[in-house]
């Protein structure tokens, strides 16, 4: 293994750039959490309900799916909002 000698200023600059990139990636990953698209079958499983029950929630407007052409999906964030709105209040 060979080593390359780096100027200390260059090494510090590279380290700062890598740290900034790592922080940006971490921020993007946190922002994306909950935005994963789920198929209707996956969404039904996530809610622990049957597929027809999920379709009923969609028909009643309780859950709003996203559509693009013939593809239909529901984000995890949408399902989490549905769960929070229907949580029992004790």
Biopython code that builds the backbone (N, CA, C, O; Angstrom):
import numpy as np
from Bio.PDB.StructureBuilder import StructureBuilder

atoms = [
    (1, "UNK", "N", (0.857, -1.169, 0.000)),
    (1, "UNK", "CA", (0.000, 0.000, 0.000)),
    (1, "UNK", "C", (0.898, 1.226, 0.000)),
    (1, "UNK", "O", (1.856, 1.311, 0.769)),
    (2, "UNK", "N", (0.578, 2.175, -0.873)),
    (2, "UNK", "CA", (1.368, 3.406, -0.923)),
    (2, "UNK", "C", (0.546, 4.555, -0.339)),
    (2, "UNK", "O", (-0.681, 4.573, -0.427)),
    (3, "UNK", "N", (1.235, 5.481, 0.239)),
    (3, "UNK", "CA", (0.593, 6.629, 0.854)),
    (3, "UNK", "C", (0.969, 7.880, 0.096)),
    (3, "UNK", "O", (2.065, 7.986, -0.454)),
    (4, "UNK", "N", (0.037, 8.839, 0.072)),
    (4, "UNK", "CA", (0.281, 10.108, -0.604)),
    (4, "UNK", "C", (0.386, 11.182, 0.471)),
    (4, "UNK", "O", (-0.464, 11.271, 1.357)),
    (5, "UNK", "N", (1.407, 11.975, 0.388)),
    (5, "UNK", "CA", (1.578, 13.066, 1.335)),
    (5, "UNK", "C", (0.680, 14.224, 0.899)),
    (5, "UNK", "O", (0.689, 14.626, -0.265)),
    (6, "UNK", "N", (-0.089, 14.748, 1.839)),
    (6, "UNK", "CA", (-0.973, 15.863, 1.547)),
    (6, "UNK", "C", (-0.559, 17.082, 2.341)),
    (6, "UNK", "O", (-0.097, 16.988, 3.478)),
    (7, "UNK", "N", (-0.736, 18.215, 1.717)),
    (7, "UNK", "CA", (-0.541, 19.479, 2.406)),
    (7, "UNK", "C", (-1.599, 19.545, 3.512)),
    (7, "UNK", "O", (-2.742, 19.150, 3.279)),
    (8, "UNK", "N", (-1.258, 20.026, 4.689)),
    (8, "UNK", "CA", (-2.192, 20.038, 5.813)),
    (8, "UNK", "C", (-3.438, 20.873, 5.513)),
    (8, "UNK", "O", (-4.535, 20.518, 5.944)),
    (9, "UNK", "N", (-3.281, 21.971, 4.781)),
    (9, "UNK", "CA", (-4.444, 22.792, 4.430)),
    (9, "UNK", "C", (-5.378, 22.027, 3.492)),
    (9, "UNK", "O", (-6.598, 22.120, 3.623)),
    (10, "UNK", "N", (-4.814, 21.277, 2.554)),
    (10, "UNK", "CA", (-5.608, 20.489, 1.623)),
    (10, "UNK", "C", (-6.340, 19.381, 2.382)),
    (10, "UNK", "O", (-7.513, 19.116, 2.118)),
    (11, "UNK", "N", (-5.663, 18.750, 3.300)),
    (11, "UNK", "CA", (-6.270, 17.690, 4.093)),
    (11, "UNK", "C", (-7.437, 18.233, 4.917)),
    (11, "UNK", "O", (-8.487, 17.595, 4.996)),
    (12, "UNK", "N", (-7.266, 19.386, 5.521)),
    (12, "UNK", "CA", (-8.327, 20.011, 6.315)),
    (12, "UNK", "C", (-9.503, 20.379, 5.416)),
    (12, "UNK", "O", (-10.658, 20.176, 5.790)),
    (13, "UNK", "N", (-9.215, 20.917, 4.242)),
    (13, "UNK", "CA", (-10.255, 21.289, 3.290)),
    (13, "UNK", "C", (-11.035, 20.058, 2.822)),
    (13, "UNK", "O", (-12.264, 20.087, 2.748)),
    (14, "UNK", "N", (-10.321, 18.983, 2.508)),
    (14, "UNK", "CA", (-10.977, 17.747, 2.089)),
    (14, "UNK", "C", (-11.846, 17.180, 3.200)),
    (14, "UNK", "O", (-12.959, 16.719, 2.950)),
    (15, "UNK", "N", (-11.348, 17.214, 4.406)),
    (15, "UNK", "CA", (-12.107, 16.707, 5.549)),
    (15, "UNK", "C", (-13.380, 17.532, 5.755)),
    (15, "UNK", "O", (-14.439, 16.967, 6.026)),
    (16, "UNK", "N", (-13.292, 18.840, 5.631)),
    (16, "UNK", "CA", (-14.457, 19.706, 5.796)),
    (16, "UNK", "C", (-15.476, 19.458, 4.684)),
    (16, "UNK", "O", (-16.681, 19.437, 4.938)),
    (17, "UNK", "N", (-14.997, 19.271, 3.460)),
    (17, "UNK", "CA", (-15.884, 18.998, 2.323)),
    (17, "UNK", "C", (-16.603, 17.672, 2.508)),
    (17, "UNK", "O", (-17.806, 17.578, 2.263)),
    (18, "UNK", "N", (-15.879, 16.650, 2.938)),
    (18, "UNK", "CA", (-16.491, 15.343, 3.180)),
    (18, "UNK", "C", (-17.525, 15.415, 4.305)),
    (18, "UNK", "O", (-18.583, 14.795, 4.205)),
    (19, "UNK", "N", (-17.243, 16.142, 5.341)),
    (19, "UNK", "CA", (-18.177, 16.283, 6.454)),
    (19, "UNK", "C", (-19.435, 17.019, 5.999)),
    (19, "UNK", "O", (-20.539, 16.635, 6.384)),
    (20, "UNK", "N", (-19.291, 18.064, 5.190)),
    (20, "UNK", "CA", (-20.447, 18.793, 4.676)),
    (20, "UNK", "C", (-21.302, 17.883, 3.792)),
    (20, "UNK", "O", (-22.530, 17.919, 3.869)),
    (21, "UNK", "N", (-20.662, 17.076, 2.961)),
    (21, "UNK", "CA", (-21.392, 16.144, 2.101)),
    (21, "UNK", "C", (-22.124, 15.101, 2.945)),
    (21, "UNK", "O", (-23.263, 14.750, 2.638)),
    (22, "UNK", "N", (-21.490, 14.608, 3.991)),
    (22, "UNK", "CA", (-22.120, 13.635, 4.872)),
    (22, "UNK", "C", (-23.355, 14.227, 5.546)),
    (22, "UNK", "O", (-24.385, 13.561, 5.651)),
    (23, "UNK", "N", (-23.255, 15.475, 6.004)),
    (23, "UNK", "CA", (-24.389, 16.135, 6.656)),
    (23, "UNK", "C", (-25.540, 16.360, 5.681)),
    (23, "UNK", "O", (-26.704, 16.201, 6.050)),
    (24, "UNK", "N", (-25.227, 16.730, 4.437)),
    (24, "UNK", "CA", (-26.266, 16.914, 3.422)),
    (24, "UNK", "C", (-26.974, 15.597, 3.122)),
    (24, "UNK", "O", (-28.198, 15.564, 2.993)),
    (25, "UNK", "N", (-26.220, 14.527, 3.010)),
    (25, "UNK", "CA", (-26.795, 13.211, 2.755)),
    (25, "UNK", "C", (-27.689, 12.780, 3.911)),
    (25, "UNK", "O", (-28.777, 12.250, 3.689)),
    (26, "UNK", "N", (-27.243, 13.001, 5.126)),
    (26, "UNK", "CA", (-28.028, 12.658, 6.313)),
    (26, "UNK", "C", (-29.334, 13.446, 6.343)),
    (26, "UNK", "O", (-30.386, 12.896, 6.670)),
    (27, "UNK", "N", (-29.270, 14.731, 6.003)),
    (27, "UNK", "CA", (-30.459, 15.581, 5.971)),
    (27, "UNK", "C", (-31.442, 15.099, 4.902)),
    (27, "UNK", "O", (-32.649, 15.061, 5.140)),
    (28, "UNK", "N", (-30.930, 14.734, 3.733)),
    (28, "UNK", "CA", (-31.780, 14.241, 2.646)),
    (28, "UNK", "C", (-32.446, 12.923, 3.030)),
    (28, "UNK", "O", (-33.613, 12.698, 2.710)),
    (29, "UNK", "N", (-31.709, 12.059, 3.710)),
    (29, "UNK", "CA", (-32.273, 10.783, 4.132)),
    (29, "UNK", "C", (-33.387, 10.986, 5.152)),
    (29, "UNK", "O", (-34.409, 10.301, 5.101)),
    (30, "UNK", "N", (-33.197, 11.922, 6.076)),
    (30, "UNK", "CA", (-34.234, 12.212, 7.071)),
    (30, "UNK", "C", (-35.472, 12.799, 6.401)),
    (30, "UNK", "O", (-36.596, 12.471, 6.781)),
    (31, "UNK", "N", (-35.274, 13.669, 5.403)),
    (31, "UNK", "CA", (-36.403, 14.275, 4.698)),
    (31, "UNK", "C", (-37.180, 13.237, 3.910)),
    (31, "UNK", "O", (-38.399, 13.344, 3.777)),
    (32, "UNK", "N", (-36.490, 12.234, 3.387)),
    (32, "UNK", "CA", (-37.147, 11.207, 2.573)),
    (32, "UNK", "C", (-37.891, 10.181, 3.415)),
    (32, "UNK", "O", (-38.748, 9.464, 2.898)),
    (33, "UNK", "N", (-37.578, 10.102, 4.691)),
    (33, "UNK", "CA", (-38.231, 9.119, 5.554)),
    (33, "UNK", "C", (-39.732, 9.378, 5.578)),
    (33, "UNK", "O", (-40.175, 10.501, 5.817)),
    (34, "UNK", "N", (-40.496, 8.342, 5.333)),
    (34, "UNK", "CA", (-41.943, 8.471, 5.319)),
    (34, "UNK", "C", (-42.528, 8.780, 3.964)),
    (34, "UNK", "O", (-43.745, 8.726, 3.790)),
    (35, "UNK", "N", (-41.696, 9.100, 3.009)),
    (35, "UNK", "CA", (-42.177, 9.409, 1.670)),
    (35, "UNK", "C", (-42.055, 8.236, 0.722)),
    (35, "UNK", "O", (-42.252, 8.388, -0.484)),
    (36, "UNK", "N", (-41.736, 7.074, 1.249)),
    (36, "UNK", "CA", (-41.613, 5.908, 0.400)),
    (36, "UNK", "C", (-42.982, 5.546, -0.158)),
    (36, "UNK", "O", (-43.955, 5.449, 0.590)),
    (37, "UNK", "N", (-43.062, 5.343, -1.487)),
    (37, "UNK", "CA", (-44.340, 4.931, -2.058)),
    (37, "UNK", "C", (-44.601, 3.458, -1.789)),
    (37, "UNK", "O", (-43.709, 2.624, -1.946)),
    (38, "UNK", "N", (-45.822, 3.141, -1.384)),
    (38, "UNK", "CA", (-46.219, 1.765, -1.131)),
    (38, "UNK", "C", (-47.342, 1.397, -2.100)),
    (38, "UNK", "O", (-48.215, 2.216, -2.384)),
    (39, "UNK", "N", (-47.315, 0.181, -2.598)),
    (39, "UNK", "CA", (-48.433, -0.294, -3.407)),
    (39, "UNK", "C", (-49.648, -0.410, -2.500)),
    (39, "UNK", "O", (-49.526, -0.346, -1.276)),
    (40, "UNK", "N", (-50.816, -0.580, -3.100)),
    (40, "UNK", "CA", (-52.018, -0.703, -2.279)),
    (40, "UNK", "C", (-51.959, -1.943, -1.398)),
    (40, "UNK", "O", (-52.421, -1.908, -0.258)),
    (41, "UNK", "N", (-51.405, -3.025, -1.901)),
    (41, "UNK", "CA", (-51.266, -4.229, -1.071)),
    (41, "UNK", "C", (-50.309, -3.988, 0.084)),
    (41, "UNK", "O", (-50.568, -4.421, 1.206)),
    (42, "UNK", "N", (-49.194, -3.294, -0.184)),
    (42, "UNK", "CA", (-48.243, -2.974, 0.878)),
    (42, "UNK", "C", (-48.882, -2.035, 1.896)),
    (42, "UNK", "O", (-48.661, -2.175, 3.099)),
    (43, "UNK", "N", (-49.682, -1.070, 1.409)),
    (43, "UNK", "CA", (-50.347, -0.119, 2.308)),
    (43, "UNK", "C", (-51.346, -0.843, 3.201)),
    (43, "UNK", "O", (-51.439, -0.550, 4.393)),
    (44, "UNK", "N", (-52.093, -1.787, 2.632)),
    (44, "UNK", "CA", (-53.047, -2.560, 3.433)),
    (44, "UNK", "C", (-52.308, -3.343, 4.518)),
    (44, "UNK", "O", (-52.751, -3.393, 5.665)),
    (45, "UNK", "N", (-51.188, -3.950, 4.151)),
    (45, "UNK", "CA", (-50.396, -4.698, 5.130)),
    (45, "UNK", "C", (-49.848, -3.760, 6.207)),
    (45, "UNK", "O", (-49.819, -4.118, 7.385)),
    (46, "UNK", "N", (-49.415, -2.561, 5.809)),
    (46, "UNK", "CA", (-48.883, -1.579, 6.758)),
    (46, "UNK", "C", (-49.943, -1.198, 7.788)),
    (46, "UNK", "O", (-49.636, -1.025, 8.968)),
    (47, "UNK", "N", (-51.199, -1.069, 7.335)),
    (47, "UNK", "CA", (-52.294, -0.708, 8.235)),
    (47, "UNK", "C", (-52.889, -1.912, 8.957)),
    (47, "UNK", "O", (-53.711, -1.760, 9.861)),
    (48, "UNK", "N", (-52.472, -3.101, 8.556)),
    (48, "UNK", "CA", (-53.023, -4.340, 9.116)),
    (48, "UNK", "C", (-54.526, -4.439, 8.842)),
    (48, "UNK", "O", (-55.310, -4.815, 9.713)),
    (49, "UNK", "N", (-54.904, -4.091, 7.610)),
    (49, "UNK", "CA", (-56.292, -4.230, 7.171)),
    (49, "UNK", "C", (-56.299, -5.001, 5.863)),
    (49, "UNK", "O", (-55.258, -5.176, 5.230)),
    (50, "UNK", "N", (-57.474, -5.460, 5.462)),
    (50, "UNK", "CA", (-57.581, -6.168, 4.193)),
    (50, "UNK", "C", (-57.531, -5.174, 3.032)),
    (50, "UNK", "O", (-57.752, -3.975, 3.205)),
    (51, "UNK", "N", (-57.240, -5.698, 1.863)),
    (51, "UNK", "CA", (-57.204, -4.883, 0.648)),
    (51, "UNK", "C", (-58.557, -4.214, 0.399)),
    (51, "UNK", "O", (-58.588, -3.020, 0.101)),
    (52, "UNK", "N", (-59.688, -4.946, 0.509)),
    (52, "UNK", "CA", (-60.990, -4.281, 0.320)),
    (52, "UNK", "C", (-61.253, -3.165, 1.340)),
    (52, "UNK", "O", (-61.886, -2.163, 1.007)),
    (53, "UNK", "N", (-60.780, -3.327, 2.559)),
    (53, "UNK", "CA", (-60.955, -2.277, 3.570)),
    (53, "UNK", "C", (-60.179, -1.032, 3.175)),
    (53, "UNK", "O", (-60.682, 0.083, 3.304)),
    (54, "UNK", "N", (-58.959, -1.217, 2.697)),
    (54, "UNK", "CA", (-58.158, -0.075, 2.238)),
    (54, "UNK", "C", (-58.868, 0.627, 1.084)),
    (54, "UNK", "O", (-58.941, 1.856, 1.057)),
    (55, "UNK", "N", (-59.386, -0.136, 0.142)),
    (55, "UNK", "CA", (-60.107, 0.452, -0.994)),
    (55, "UNK", "C", (-61.317, 1.255, -0.506)),
    (55, "UNK", "O", (-61.648, 2.291, -1.083)),
    (56, "UNK", "N", (-61.970, 0.783, 0.546)),
    (56, "UNK", "CA", (-63.108, 1.504, 1.140)),
    (56, "UNK", "C", (-62.642, 2.832, 1.736)),
    (56, "UNK", "O", (-63.302, 3.855, 1.554)),
    (57, "UNK", "N", (-61.515, 2.827, 2.445)),
    (57, "UNK", "CA", (-60.956, 4.074, 2.997)),
    (57, "UNK", "C", (-60.666, 5.068, 1.878)),
    (57, "UNK", "O", (-60.918, 6.265, 2.021)),
    (58, "UNK", "N", (-60.137, 4.569, 0.771)),
    (58, "UNK", "CA", (-59.821, 5.447, -0.367)),
    (58, "UNK", "C", (-61.116, 5.987, -0.969)),
    (58, "UNK", "O", (-61.215, 7.180, -1.256)),
    (59, "UNK", "N", (-62.104, 5.121, -1.162)),
    (59, "UNK", "CA", (-63.388, 5.533, -1.751)),
    (59, "UNK", "C", (-64.078, 6.583, -0.890)),
    (59, "UNK", "O", (-64.703, 7.504, -1.414)),
    (60, "UNK", "N", (-63.966, 6.447, 0.438)),
    (60, "UNK", "CA", (-64.582, 7.408, 1.368)),
    (60, "UNK", "C", (-63.770, 8.692, 1.524)),
    (60, "UNK", "O", (-64.237, 9.642, 2.152)),
    (61, "UNK", "N", (-62.568, 8.733, 0.964)),
    (61, "UNK", "CA", (-61.733, 9.928, 1.058)),
    (61, "UNK", "C", (-60.905, 10.007, 2.320)),
    (61, "UNK", "O", (-60.280, 11.035, 2.580)),
    (62, "UNK", "N", (-60.882, 8.946, 3.112)),
    (62, "UNK", "CA", (-60.091, 8.953, 4.344)),
    (62, "UNK", "C", (-58.601, 8.869, 4.039)),
    (62, "UNK", "O", (-57.774, 9.382, 4.794)),
    (63, "UNK", "N", (-58.267, 8.226, 2.939)),
    (63, "UNK", "CA", (-56.872, 8.106, 2.488)),
    (63, "UNK", "C", (-56.824, 8.560, 1.039)),
    (63, "UNK", "O", (-57.659, 8.166, 0.226)),
    (64, "UNK", "N", (-55.839, 9.390, 0.724)),
    (64, "UNK", "CA", (-55.693, 9.899, -0.635)),
    (64, "UNK", "C", (-54.477, 9.261, -1.293)),
    (64, "UNK", "O", (-53.346, 9.513, -0.879)),
    (65, "UNK", "N", (-54.697, 8.443, -2.307)),
    (65, "UNK", "CA", (-53.562, 7.841, -3.000)),
    (65, "UNK", "C", (-52.973, 8.811, -4.025)),
    (65, "UNK", "O", (-53.605, 9.801, -4.392)),
    (66, "UNK", "N", (-51.781, 8.519, -4.471)),
    (66, "UNK", "CA", (-51.151, 9.258, -5.552)),
    (66, "UNK", "C", (-51.252, 8.399, -6.806)),
    (66, "UNK", "O", (-51.209, 7.170, -6.733)),
    (67, "UNK", "N", (-51.385, 9.051, -7.950)),
    (67, "UNK", "CA", (-51.523, 8.316, -9.196)),
    (67, "UNK", "C", (-50.649, 8.932, -10.269)),
    (67, "UNK", "O", (-50.457, 10.147, -10.320)),
    (68, "UNK", "N", (-50.127, 8.076, -11.118)),
    (68, "UNK", "CA", (-49.397, 8.500, -12.305)),
    (68, "UNK", "C", (-49.689, 7.470, -13.375)),
    (68, "UNK", "O", (-49.185, 6.348, -13.321)),
    (69, "UNK", "N", (-50.497, 7.847, -14.341)),
    (69, "UNK", "CA", (-50.919, 6.886, -15.347)),
    (69, "UNK", "C", (-51.763, 5.813, -14.689)),
    (69, "UNK", "O", (-52.738, 6.110, -13.998)),
    (70, "UNK", "N", (-51.387, 4.577, -14.906)),
    (70, "UNK", "CA", (-52.133, 3.468, -14.302)),
    (70, "UNK", "C", (-51.560, 3.053, -12.951)),
    (70, "UNK", "O", (-52.080, 2.143, -12.306)),
    (71, "UNK", "N", (-50.502, 3.712, -12.528)),
    (71, "UNK", "CA", (-49.870, 3.357, -11.250)),
    (71, "UNK", "C", (-50.501, 4.130, -10.101)),
    (71, "UNK", "O", (-50.728, 5.336, -10.189)),
    (72, "UNK", "N", (-50.774, 3.417, -9.040)),
    (72, "UNK", "CA", (-51.380, 4.015, -7.847)),
    (72, "UNK", "C", (-50.537, 3.607, -6.651)),
    (72, "UNK", "O", (-50.162, 2.442, -6.519)),
    (73, "UNK", "N", (-50.241, 4.558, -5.785)),
    (73, "UNK", "CA", (-49.470, 4.260, -4.580)),
    (73, "UNK", "C", (-49.914, 5.191, -3.465)),
    (73, "UNK", "O", (-50.603, 6.185, -3.695)),
    (74, "UNK", "N", (-49.509, 4.850, -2.267)),
    (74, "UNK", "CA", (-49.796, 5.667, -1.090)),
    (74, "UNK", "C", (-48.488, 5.808, -0.328)),
    (74, "UNK", "O", (-47.765, 4.831, -0.131)),
    (75, "UNK", "N", (-48.190, 7.024, 0.097)),
    (75, "UNK", "CA", (-46.950, 7.218, 0.842)),
    (75, "UNK", "C", (-47.136, 6.779, 2.293)),
    (75, "UNK", "O", (-48.240, 6.803, 2.837)),
    (76, "UNK", "N", (-46.045, 6.387, 2.883)),
    (76, "UNK", "CA", (-46.074, 5.980, 4.291)),
    (76, "UNK", "C", (-46.513, 7.154, 5.152)),
    (76, "UNK", "O", (-47.203, 6.968, 6.154)),
    (77, "UNK", "N", (-46.117, 8.358, 4.767)),
    (77, "UNK", "CA", (-46.496, 9.553, 5.522)),
    (77, "UNK", "C", (-48.013, 9.731, 5.520)),
    (77, "UNK", "O", (-48.590, 10.115, 6.537)),
    (78, "UNK", "N", (-48.665, 9.455, 4.385)),
    (78, "UNK", "CA", (-50.135, 9.530, 4.296)),
    (78, "UNK", "C", (-50.778, 8.525, 5.239)),
    (78, "UNK", "O", (-51.753, 8.839, 5.922)),
    (79, "UNK", "N", (-50.227, 7.314, 5.274)),
    (79, "UNK", "CA", (-50.772, 6.279, 6.151)),
    (79, "UNK", "C", (-50.560, 6.628, 7.620)),
    (79, "UNK", "O", (-51.435, 6.391, 8.453)),
    (80, "UNK", "N", (-49.398, 7.191, 7.934)),
    (80, "UNK", "CA", (-49.131, 7.598, 9.319)),
    (80, "UNK", "C", (-50.093, 8.705, 9.756)),
    (80, "UNK", "O", (-50.530, 8.731, 10.906)),
    (81, "UNK", "N", (-50.421, 9.617, 8.838)),
    (81, "UNK", "CA", (-51.389, 10.679, 9.144)),
    (81, "UNK", "C", (-52.774, 10.087, 9.389)),
    (81, "UNK", "O", (-53.489, 10.518, 10.293)),
    (82, "UNK", "N", (-53.146, 9.101, 8.583)),
    (82, "UNK", "CA", (-54.431, 8.426, 8.758)),
    (82, "UNK", "C", (-54.494, 7.752, 10.130)),
    (82, "UNK", "O", (-55.497, 7.856, 10.836)),
    (83, "UNK", "N", (-53.426, 7.068, 10.494)),
    (83, "UNK", "CA", (-53.381, 6.392, 11.799)),
    (83, "UNK", "C", (-53.510, 7.396, 12.931)),
    (83, "UNK", "O", (-54.262, 7.171, 13.880)),
    (84, "UNK", "N", (-52.775, 8.513, 12.836)),
    (84, "UNK", "CA", (-52.809, 9.529, 13.888)),
    (84, "UNK", "C", (-54.197, 10.140, 14.013)),
    (84, "UNK", "O", (-54.657, 10.410, 15.122)),
    (85, "UNK", "N", (-54.868, 10.359, 12.885)),
    (85, "UNK", "CA", (-56.203, 10.977, 12.899)),
    (85, "UNK", "C", (-57.246, 10.041, 13.485)),
    (85, "UNK", "O", (-58.276, 10.498, 13.980)),
    (86, "UNK", "N", (-56.996, 8.742, 13.436)),
    (86, "UNK", "CA", (-57.986, 7.784, 13.911)),
    (86, "UNK", "C", (-57.568, 7.090, 15.219)),
    (86, "UNK", "O", (-58.116, 6.052, 15.591)),
    (87, "UNK", "N", (-56.605, 7.677, 15.890)),
    (87, "UNK", "CA", (-56.161, 7.126, 17.164)),
    (87, "UNK", "C", (-57.217, 7.415, 18.227)),
    (87, "UNK", "O", (-57.775, 8.511, 18.280)),
    (88, "UNK", "N", (-57.479, 6.441, 19.055)),
    (88, "UNK", "CA", (-58.461, 6.623, 20.128)),
    (88, "UNK", "C", (-57.966, 7.651, 21.132)),
    (88, "UNK", "O", (-56.781, 7.709, 21.460)),
    (89, "UNK", "N", (-58.882, 8.442, 21.600)),
    (89, "UNK", "CA", (-58.548, 9.444, 22.606)),
    (89, "UNK", "C", (-59.099, 8.966, 23.938)),
    (89, "UNK", "O", (-60.309, 8.797, 24.092)),
    (90, "UNK", "N", (-58.220, 8.750, 24.893)),
    (90, "UNK", "CA", (-58.649, 8.226, 26.202)),
    (90, "UNK", "C", (-58.802, 9.324, 27.212)),
    (90, "UNK", "O", (-59.155, 9.061, 28.361)),
]
sb = StructureBuilder()
sb.init_structure("model")
sb.init_model(0)
sb.init_chain("A")
sb.init_seg("    ")
for serial, (resi, resn, name, xyz) in enumerate(atoms, 1):
    if name == "N":
        sb.init_residue(resn, " ", resi, " ")
    sb.init_atom(name, np.array(xyz, "f"), 0.0, 1.0, " ", f" {name:<3s}", serial, name[0])
structure = sb.get_structure()
